[in-house]
Amino acid sequence: MKKYLLSTYYIESNHPKIIEFARKNCKTRDSKIKKAVQLYYAVRDKIRYNPYSIEPEKESMRASFVLNKGYGYCVAKAVLLAALARSQKIPSRLGFADVKNHLTTKQLMRLMGTDIFFYHGYTELFLNNKWIKATPAFNIELCNNFNVKPLEFDGTKDSIFHALDKLGNKHMEYIKEYGSFADLPWNRIRTKLIKSYPIYLKELGKHSKNFSKEALKENQ
């Protein structure tokens, strides 16, 4: 378990702001499961999901950088949750998968050129002697605007994307698993994103800062 508790360049579990945020959202005497649940919801809802926030620079993927911004995409939020968990002595690692997203906006679809999200990221936490998947990507406001059921987490079973939305339409489909990693393989992910989303990266900086409003406008 030692490598899943280490502070790294990306998973900055010993960063003062990471430690402070963790302490504000869970109490010292809480059980590890209760701490994990509280940290999950803090990342899910206090850090907004924004798929327009992917930057190629490695600094942008550090947990403290994501926390300071207050928003990020799935991988960034997974890194933050992993760092917060390690700061509370909860072993954590990162998992990745390609997913087919059936619910996206016209703008995001145009920029990405596909409905496949390569290297979707989530966190895995070691609780009660087993690894549990936690996906803190979509904040509650975004879920409501997209008519998507929010992902809940109780620390005992996997929290992964629902296959269907609230109306029974297809939502998310896992198509390829990459396994688990003790640290963020950013060079590998970055190479894949540059190859897969050339238009997105070319227009970096011109994208919306509030994906939730964009989703609400299209789904009204």
Backbone as a ProteinNet text record, in pm:
[ID]
protein_1_A
[PRIMARY]
MKKYLLSTYYIESNHPKIIEFARKNCKTRDSKIKKAVQLYYAVRDKIRYNPYSIEPEKESMRASFVLNKGYGYCVAKAVLLAALARSQKIPSRLGFADVKNHLTTKQLMRLMGTDIFFYHGYTELFLNNKWIKATPAFNIELCNNFNVKPLEFDGTKDSIFHALDKLGNKHMEYIKEYGSFADLPWNRIRTKLIKSYPIYLKELGKHSKNFSKEALKENQ
[TERTIARY]
81.1	0	84.8	214.7	298	292.6	300.7	303.5	170.2	62.1	-69.2	-95.5	7.2	-2.9	99.8	185.7	291.3	236.8	299.3	270.4	358.6	300.1	374.8	361.9	424.5	415.7	270.9	189.7	49	-42.5	-25.4	-110	-44.5	-62.3	9.3	-58.3	-50.3	-119.7	-58.3	64.9	127.4	124.3	49.8	39.2	-50.9	-10	-88.5	-234.8	-261.6	-399.9	-482.5	-417.5	-486.3	-523.2	-428.8	-452.3	-561.5	-558	-658.4	-797.7	-810.1	-939.6	-994.4	-907.7	-950.2	-1000.5	-930	-969.2	-1100.2	-1125.1	-1250.1	-1370.6	-1345	-1456.6	-1470.7	-1380.7	-1396.9	-1326.8	-1377.8	-1324.6	-1221.2	-1125.5	-1014.9	-1062.4	-1166.4	-1211.6	-1307.5	-1342.5	-1430.3	-1360.6	-1437.5	-1380.6	-1328.8	-1243.5	-1189.2	-1300	-1399.7	-1510.2	-1586.8	-1614.7	-1688	-1607.5	-1476.8	-1390.4	-1393.5	-1383	-1382.2	-1510.7	-1623.2	-1752.9	-1760.3	-1716.6	-1721.8	-1630.3	-1513.3	-1420.3	-1474.3	-1539	-1598.7	-1699.7	-1791.4	-1894.7	-1837.7	-1732.1	-1667.4	-1608.9	-1542.9	-1485	-1594.3	-1694.3	-1800.9	-1872.8	-1910.1	-1997.7	-1929.7	-1816.2	-1748.4	-1648.3	-1608.7	-1519.8	-1601.6	-1636.3	-1724.7	-1658.3	-1740.1	-1691	-1687.6	-1574.9	-1562.6	-1474.3	-1534.4	-1456.4	-1374.4	-1395.6	-1317.8	-1192.4	-1156.7	-1043.8	-918.2	-917.8	-800	-686.6	-573.7	-456	-340.5	-254.5	-145	-31.9	-17.3	91.2	70.7	175	161.5	125.4	163.3	130.9	-19.4	-96.4	-241.4	-307.7	-235.3	-292.7	-256.3	-184.2	-149.8	-274.6	-287.1	-405.4	-427.1	-320.9	-333.9	-380.2	-337.8	-378	-528	-576.1	-719.6	-801.3	-754.8	-824.8	-832.2	-724.2	-721.6	-817.6	-827.7	-918.9	-1064.7	-1093.7	-1231.4	-1311.6	-1245.6	-1312	-1208.3	-1256	-1165.7	-1244.2	-1176.5	-1245.9	-1221.9	-1272.3	-1276.6	-1141.5	-1036.2	-904.8	-851.9	-868.2	-821.4	-892	-1022.8	-1099	-1062.1	-1029.8	-986.7	-852.4	-762.5	-632.5	-651.5	-739.5	-764.6	-819.9	-916.7	-973.2	-867.1	-781.4	-674.4	-580.2	-547	-457.9	-522.6	-648.8	-721.3	-728.5	-755.4	-764.1	-629.7	-522.8	-390.7	-354.1	-398.3	-369.4	-434.4	-538.7	-608.8	-573.4	-459	-407	-497.3	-572.1	-654.6	-581.6	-537.6	-468.2	-557.6	-496.3	-573.1	-489.4	-558.8	-493.3	-590	-542.4	-623.1	-657.5	-780.6	-823.4	-866.6	-851.9	-885	-959.9	-1048.1	-1124.2	-1168.1	-1184.4	-1247.9	-1397.8	-1472	-1617.5	-1686.1	-1799.5	-1881.5	-1990	-1984.9	-2078.5	-2194.5	-2311.7	-2429.2	-2495.7	-2451.9	-2508.1	-2396.6	-2392.2	-2292.5	-2356.8	-2287.5	-2343.7	-2291.3	-2361.5	-2319.9	-2182.4	-2157.3	-2028.9	-1914.7	-1932.3	-1827.2	-1806.4	-1914.9	-1905.6	-1826.8	-1850.9	-1779.1	-1629.3	-1595.1	-1454.7	-1380.4	-1447.9	-1382.9	-1386.4	-1489.7	-1500.7	-1541.6	-1585	-1624.3	-1701.7	-1775.3	-1842.3	-1767	-1643.4	-1559.5	-1470.5	-1477.4	-1390	-1275.8	-1158	-1044.1	-981.6	-944.7	-883.9	-972.5	-1099.7	-1184	-1120.3	-1114.2	-1048	-1141.3	-1109.1	-1181.8	-1080.6	-1123.4	-1036.9	-1074.4	-975.9	-1000.9	-947.4	-1031.1	-995	-994	-894.5	-884	-955.1	-1073.2	-1157.6	-1206.8	-1198.7	-1241.1	-1175.1	-1045.3	-963.5	-1001.4	-1058.3	-1083.6	-1084.3	-1055.2	-1053.3	-1194.7	-1233.8	-1366.7	-1351.2	-1423.5	-1417.8	-1507.1	-1453.5	-1529.3	-1511.9	-1623.2	-1620.3	-1682.2	-1600.6	-1653	-1667.4	-1677.9	-1670.8	-1784.7	-1910.6	-2021.9	-2082.6	-2074.1	-2135.1	-2287.7	-2355.2	-2500.6	-2574.4	-2529.4	-2595.5	-2591.6	-2475.1	-2460.7	-2552.1	-2559.6	-2646.3	-2791.6	-2835.6	-2973.7	-2997.6	-2901.5	-2916.1	-2912.7	-2853.2	-2842.4	-2944.9	-3028.4	-3124.5	-3053.6	-2938.5	-2858.6	-2866.5	-2877.6	-2878.7	-2738.7	-2728.5	-2597	-2538.5	-2406.7	-2341.1	-2324.3	-2378.5	-2365	-2250.7	-2200.1	-2088.3	-2104.3	-2099.3	-2115	-1992.3	-1887.1	-1763.8	-1761.5	-1868.2	-1874.1	-1888.6	-1935.3	-1951.2	-1909.6	-1877.8	-1828.3	-1929.2	-1877.7	-1958	-1906.9	-1975.2	-1935.8	-2055.9	-2030.9	-2135.3	-2255.3	-2374.4	-2496.6	-2504	-2558.4	-2574.4	-2683.5	-2786.9	-2901.3	-2922.4	-2988	-3021.8	-3157.4	-3211	-3336.7	-3454.6	-3444.3	-3554	-3538.4	-3431.7	-3410.6	-3328.7	-3275.8	-3190.2	-3048.2	-2974.4	-2836.5	-2753.6	-2670.1	-2587.5	-2440	-2387	-2243.6	-2216	-2122.1	-2088.3	-1936.6	-1891.6	-1748.6	-1706.5	-1604.9	-1565.9	-1423	-1339.4	-1202.7	-1148.9	-1091	-1032.2	-879.9	-816.5	-670.5	-606.4	-687.3	-631.4	-608.3	-529.5	-508.8	-363.3	-342.9	-210.1	-187.7	-67.9	-34.7	-13	19	37.9	-21.5	-32.7	-94.1	1.3	-33.5	50.4	23.4	53.5	10.7	69.7	195	253.6	176.3	136.1	58.8	-78.2	-144	-276.7	-267.1	-171.4	-152.6	-130.9	-48.2	-21.6	-149.8	-232.9	-359	-455.5	-461.2	-552.9	-512.4	-383.1	-334.3	-367.2	-352.5	-380.8	-530.5	-611.1	-755.1	-838.2	-793.3	-874.6	-797.8	-753.3	-673.7	-748.5	-878	-955.8	-972.7	-1001.6	-1018.5	-894.8	-777.7	-655.2	-616	-653.9	-624.4	-702.9	-823.9	-909.4	-905.6	-800.9	-787	-790.3	-869.6	-881.4	-1005.2	-1068.8	-1189.7	-1316.1	-1297.2	-1410	-1486.4	-1607.7	-1692.6	-1630.3	-1650.7	-1604	-1712.7	-1835.5	-1945.2	-2021.4	-1977.8	-2038.6	-2180.5	-2207.6	-2340	-2445.6	-2415.3	-2509	-2531.4	-2425.4	-2434.6	-2527.8	-2514.3	-2599.5	-2744.3	-2766.9	-2903.5	-2970	-2897.3	-2951.9	-2996.3	-2918.6	-2952.8	-3063.2	-3082.1	-3179.1	-3309.9	-3323.8	-3448.9	-3561.5
-122.1	0	127.6	113.8	232.6	328.9	275.2	363	434.2	381.2	444.5	548.3	574.4	677.6	789.1	773.3	871.1	1000.8	1111.4	1239.6	1248.3	1281.6	1288.4	1428.3	1446.7	1575.7	1612.2	1515	1539.7	1518.1	1406.8	1373.3	1431.2	1560.7	1635.8	1622.9	1507.8	1485.9	1560.9	1609	1684.8	1835.6	1879.7	2024.1	2087.7	2201.1	2265.7	2290.5	2332.9	2362	2234.3	2126.6	1997.5	1949.4	1958.3	1915.6	2000.2	2130.8	2221.4	2190.6	2168.7	2138	2007	1908.8	1779.4	1794.8	1869.9	1888.5	1965	2054.5	2131	2043.7	1938.3	1855.9	1720.5	1687.5	1565.4	1582.2	1517.2	1531.3	1423.2	1457.1	1367.9	1233.2	1234.1	1110.8	1028	1077.7	1001.2	874.3	771.6	649.5	680.3	593.2	615.3	614.3	530	526.8	658.3	709	834.4	950	950.1	1053.8	1045.9	925.1	905.8	956.8	928.2	973.3	1126.1	1187.5	1333.2	1400.3	1343.1	1399.7	1383	1270.7	1246.1	1356	1382.8	1482.3	1623.7	1648.8	1780	1804.7	1702.6	1715.8	1716.5	1629.9	1622.1	1755.1	1819.5	1936.5	2071.5	2074.5	2202.1	2235.2	2133.9	2153.9	2124.8	2227.3	2210.2	2128.7	2048.1	1974	2066.9	2072	2154.8	2083.6	2026.1	1955	2048.6	2179.4	2277.3	2322.2	2251.2	2293.8	2209.2	2124.7	2040.8	2126.4	2126.1	2198.8	2101	2117.5	2022.8	2032.9	2148.4	2166.8	2077.7	2011.2	1916.4	1985.5	2111.9	2184	2191.9	2194.8	2209.8	2087.2	1975.6	1852.4	1825.8	1918.4	1902.3	1925.7	1850.1	1859.6	2000.5	2068	2203.9	2301.7	2281.3	2367.9	2353.8	2231.7	2205.2	2265.7	2248.8	2303.6	2455.3	2519.6	2666	2717.7	2644.6	2685.9	2669.2	2563.2	2535.9	2462.9	2416.7	2337.3	2252.9	2152	2066.6	1957.6	1883.6	1772.5	1645.7	1533.1	1411.5	1369.4	1372.4	1328.2	1421.9	1551.1	1649.4	1630.6	1607.1	1587.8	1455.5	1354.3	1225.6	1240.3	1316.9	1342.8	1415.8	1513.5	1588.8	1497.9	1414.2	1323.7	1226.6	1178	1087.1	1155.8	1282.1	1356.6	1380.3	1417.5	1441.2	1312.9	1201.3	1073.4	1038.1	1051.8	1018.9	1110.2	1233.7	1325.5	1278.2	1194.7	1139.3	991.2	950.1	813.5	706.2	743.7	647.6	614.9	491.6	456.6	487.3	544.6	579.6	558.1	538.3	526.5	575.8	582.7	634.7	523.9	528.6	434.8	510.9	446.9	513.8	419.4	479.8	402.7	495.2	439.7	514	495.8	605.3	595.9	663.6	608.2	667.5	747.5	877.4	966.9	999.2	950.7	973	1108.2	1173.6	1303.9	1407.2	1489.3	1594.4	1715.2	1826.7	1944.6	1953.5	2029.2	2045	2109.7	2206.8	2275.7	2180.3	2101.1	2008.9	1901.3	1856.4	1755.1	1808.8	1934.2	1995.3	2003.3	2044.1	2061.9	1929	1828.2	1698.6	1614.5	1633.3	1557.2	1413.5	1380	1243.1	1244.4	1135.7	1123.4	1026.2	991.7	906.6	994.9	975.5	1044.8	948.7	975.2	889.1	919.2	814.8	826.1	903.3	866	915.7	868.6	958.2	923.4	913.8	823.7	810.3	772.4	773.7	742.3	605.3	534.7	410.7	426.3	394.2	410	272.6	249.5	121.1	131.8	72.1	80.7	-58	-89.8	-222.9	-335.9	-317.9	-422.4	-453.6	-356	-374.9	-239.9	-243	-120.5	-87.5	39	86.3	201.2	194.3	300.5	418.1	537.8	660.1	756.6	804.1	892.6	1027.6	1125	1253.9	1357.6	1312	1402.9	1505.9	1459.7	1550.8	1607.7	1738	1803.9	1800.7	1816.6	1799.2	1894.4	2017.6	2115	2068.5	2019.4	1971.6	1851.7	1761.4	1643.5	1685.2	1782.3	1830.2	1894.2	1970.2	2037.1	1940.1	1823.4	1722.1	1610	1618.7	1512.2	1378.5	1387.8	1269.8	1242.7	1116	1080.6	1104	1180.6	1204.3	1075.9	1064.8	946.4	960.6	864.8	865.2	771.8	790.3	709.5	685	556.9	525.3	456.5	443.5	386	234.4	170.2	23.3	-41.9	34	-22.9	80.1	30.3	116.3	223.5	342.3	453.4	484.9	432.7	453.6	506.4	557	621.3	529.7	589.9	518	494.8	383.3	353.3	438.5	474.7	550.4	678.8	778.2	900.5	882.7	991.6	984.8	945.5	971.1	943.2	808.6	736.2	605.9	610.4	728.1	739.3	694.3	651	609.4	727.6	700.3	805.2	776.9	676.5	650.7	501.7	471.6	333.1	315.4	224.8	196.4	102.6	143.1	63.2	8.8	65.9	14.2	53.5	-42.7	-17.5	-15.2	77.7	87.5	37.6	7	-41.5	70.2	38.7	130.2	175.1	296.6	356.6	425.4	409.6	472.4	622.9	666.8	809	840.4	968	1011	990.4	908	889.1	999.8	1122.6	1237.2	1238.3	1198.9	1200	1109.5	993.7	899.1	957.4	1014.5	1072.9	1193.4	1279.2	1400.5	1365.6	1266	1223.3	1178	1102.4	1053.5	1169.1	1266	1378.7	1466.1	1490.6	1572.8	1506.3	1375.2	1301.1	1294.9	1283.9	1260	1386.5	1498.3	1620.1	1742.3	1740.4	1852.4	1985.3	1983	2107.2	2165.6	2080.1	2123.6	2199.1	2140.5	2201.5	2325.6	2328.1	2444.8	2566.1	2542.3	2651.1	2666.8	2614.5	2623.1	2769.2	2797.2	2934	3004.9	2950.6	3011.6	2942.5	2838.7	2756.8	2819.9	2772.4	2819	2783.7	2871.7	2843.4	2776.8	2772.2	2714.9	2613.9	2489.8	2382.8	2354.9	2378.6	2353.8	2441.7	2569.3	2659.9	2618.3	2572.7	2526.7	2405.6	2315.2	2196.4	2233.5	2327.1	2369.7	2433.3	2515.7	2583.9	2484.6	2378.4	2279.9	2184.3	2170.1	2072.3	2134.5	2264.5	2330.1	2287.4
0	0	0	27.6	47	-72	-194.7	-311.3	-333	-273.6	-287.6	-179.6	-97.9	6	-13.6	-115.1	-138.8	-199.2	-162.8	-226.9	-350.9	-466.7	-592.2	-653.2	-767.7	-836.8	-865.3	-905.7	-939	-817.5	-751.8	-637.2	-512	-492.4	-388.7	-251.7	-193.4	-66.7	50.6	35.3	143.7	121.3	18.4	-8.5	97.5	155.6	262.2	226.1	102.3	63.8	49	7.8	-2	138.2	229.1	367.4	431.8	406.9	463.8	410.6	279.7	219.6	274.8	290.4	344.2	487	567.5	707.2	720.1	627.3	631	596.5	522.4	473.2	541.1	632.6	712.2	846.2	947.1	1082	1112.5	1199.3	1232.5	1285	1366.2	1430	1343.4	1227.6	1139.3	1091.6	1059.9	1002.3	861.7	808.9	674.7	569.9	588.1	492.6	495.8	614.6	625.9	567.6	592.4	534.9	382.3	329.7	184.5	121.7	185.3	134.4	136.6	244.7	256.5	154.4	132.8	34.5	-107.4	-132.3	-264	-298.4	-206.6	-234.3	-240.7	-165.3	-170.8	-309.2	-364.6	-498.5	-604.5	-588.4	-688.4	-707.2	-595.8	-605	-583.4	-514.7	-491.8	-601.5	-677.1	-792.6	-917.9	-993	-1109	-1220.2	-1286	-1401.8	-1522.5	-1591.3	-1710.7	-1813.4	-1918.8	-2019.9	-2108.1	-2091.9	-2168.1	-2093.2	-1988.4	-1904.7	-1925.8	-2029	-2053.7	-2110.5	-2043.7	-2089.3	-2103	-2204.8	-2225.7	-2124.1	-2057.4	-1962.4	-1839.9	-1796	-1685.7	-1553.4	-1538.7	-1415.5	-1391.9	-1499.9	-1488.7	-1428.5	-1419.8	-1368.3	-1223.3	-1160.7	-1019.9	-934.2	-826.3	-740.2	-687.6	-647.2	-592.3	-699	-823.8	-934.5	-959.3	-958.7	-979.3	-864.9	-743.3	-627.4	-634.7	-673.7	-683.1	-790	-902.4	-1009.5	-969.3	-898.1	-858	-963.5	-1068.8	-1171.9	-1244.9	-1317.1	-1392.8	-1462.8	-1549.2	-1615.6	-1535.5	-1581.2	-1500.1	-1443.7	-1525.6	-1479	-1370.5	-1391.8	-1293.6	-1159.1	-1162.9	-1039.7	-972.4	-1051.2	-995.6	-924.3	-983.4	-921.8	-788.2	-786.6	-664	-554.5	-587.5	-487.1	-435	-523.5	-481.9	-382.8	-410.4	-321.1	-185.4	-185.8	-60.8	22	-44.4	26.3	90	14.7	69.2	186	180.8	292.3	421.7	408.9	524.7	545.8	489.7	506.4	445.9	342.3	268.9	138.2	117.3	-7.1	-128.1	-230.5	-350.3	-474.8	-586.5	-716.2	-822.8	-946.6	-1056.6	-1155.4	-1207.1	-1309.5	-1434.4	-1550	-1676.3	-1770.5	-1849.9	-1948	-2060.5	-2180.2	-2289.7	-2274.2	-2284.2	-2270.2	-2388.2	-2427.1	-2532.6	-2463.1	-2481.1	-2413.9	-2508.1	-2474.6	-2559.7	-2530	-2424.3	-2388.2	-2385.3	-2487	-2493.7	-2558.9	-2565	-2630.7	-2773.8	-2856.6	-2995.9	-3004.7	-2917.4	-2916.7	-2882	-2777.4	-2736.4	-2842	-2903.8	-3008.7	-3128.7	-3162.2	-3275.3	-3246.9	-3126.5	-3091.4	-3080.5	-3024.2	-3006.3	-3133.2	-3214.4	-3338	-3316.2	-3195.9	-3162.7	-3031.5	-3006.1	-2877.4	-2786.1	-2826.3	-2742.8	-2655.5	-2526.6	-2433.2	-2399.4	-2455.6	-2431.4	-2295.2	-2226	-2093	-1995.4	-1989.6	-1880.9	-1750.4	-1651	-1526.1	-1406.6	-1316.4	-1190.5	-1082.4	-958.2	-844.5	-788.6	-738.3	-665.8	-523.9	-425.3	-284.8	-216.8	-132.3	-63.3	71.1	79.5	198.2	236.9	364.3	412.2	333.9	309.5	245.2	100.5	30.8	-112.3	-182.9	-312.1	-392.1	-438.9	-415.8	-454	-553.9	-664.6	-765.1	-725.9	-743.1	-713.1	-829.6	-885.3	-1002	-965.2	-923.7	-877.5	-988.6	-1113	-1227.7	-1233.9	-1243.1	-1271.5	-1143.3	-1127.9	-1012.3	-1024.2	-911.5	-905.4	-999	-1011.5	-1099.2	-1244.7	-1286.9	-1424.8	-1449.5	-1353.8	-1368	-1387.7	-1309.8	-1322.6	-1458.5	-1507.8	-1637.6	-1755.2	-1734.3	-1838.7	-1822.6	-1718.1	-1686.7	-1661.9	-1597.1	-1564.7	-1415.1	-1378.2	-1236.7	-1177.9	-1069.8	-1009.3	-952.7	-957.2	-903.7	-752.9	-679.2	-534	-494.1	-373.5	-325	-176	-135.2	7.4	66.1	-14.3	35.2	41.4	-4	1.9	-135.7	-234.2	-369.2	-474.1	-592.9	-700.5	-738.9	-766.5	-817.1	-957.5	-1058.6	-1198.3	-1276.3	-1395.7	-1474.4	-1497.6	-1493.3	-1525.6	-1676.2	-1714.9	-1857.8	-1920.1	-1839.1	-1890	-1809.7	-1872.8	-1800.4	-1731.2	-1674.1	-1599.7	-1687.2	-1818.8	-1911	-1981.9	-1948.3	-2009.8	-2137.1	-2173.2	-2290.8	-2256.7	-2358	-2335.2	-2284.2	-2185.1	-2126.4	-2149.4	-2080.5	-2088.4	-2107.3	-2196	-2225.9	-2215.9	-2130.8	-2116.5	-2229.6	-2305.3	-2421.1	-2412.8	-2326.4	-2310.6	-2174.2	-2102.5	-1971.1	-1982.7	-1911.1	-1912.2	-1783.5	-1684	-1558.5	-1458.4	-1354	-1242.6	-1234.7	-1182.4	-1177.9	-1043.3	-988.2	-861	-877.2	-998.7	-1026.9	-1164.3	-1195.2	-1321.2	-1438.7	-1538.4	-1657.4	-1760.3	-1723.5	-1803.4	-1943.6	-1961.5	-2095.7	-2189.9	-2140.7	-2221.2	-2256.3	-2156.7	-2178.9	-2271.4	-2246.4	-2327.1	-2474.3	-2502.1	-2639.6	-2707.8	-2635.3	-2690.5	-2717.6	-2627.1	-2644.5	-2762.9	-2778.3	-2889.6	-3023.5	-3028.2	-3151.1	-3179.6	-3074.9	-3092.2	-3105.3	-3044	-3039.8	-3091.9	-3217.1	-3269.7	-3273.5	-3307.3	-3313.6	-3173.7	-3078.6	-2939.2	-2892	-2910.7	-2860.2	-2940.2	-3068.3	-3150.7	-3102.9	-3052.2	-3006.1	-2853.6	-2791.4	-2647.1	-2601.7	-2502	-2451.4	-2502.1	-2607.3	-2662.7	-2613	-2533.2	-2491.2	-2375.1	-2356.1	-2246.6	-2112.2	-2014.1	-1878.7	-1795.8	-1848.7	-1772	-1857.8	-1850.1	-1928.5	-1882	-1754.1	-1698.1	-1765	-1785.7	-1852.5	-1997.7	-2061.2	-2200	-2208.9	-2113	-2110	-2085.7	-1994.2	-1962	-2083.9	-2156.5	-2273.9	-2380.8	-2401.1	-2503.3	-2459.2	-2328.9	-2278.9	-2231.6	-2245.3	-2204.4	-2298.6
[MASK]
++++++++++++++++++++++++++++++++++++++++++++++++++++++++++++++++++++++++++++++++++++++++++++++++++++++++++++++++++++++++++++++++++++++++++++++++++++++++++++++++++++++++++++++++++++++++++++++++++++++++++++++++++++++++++++

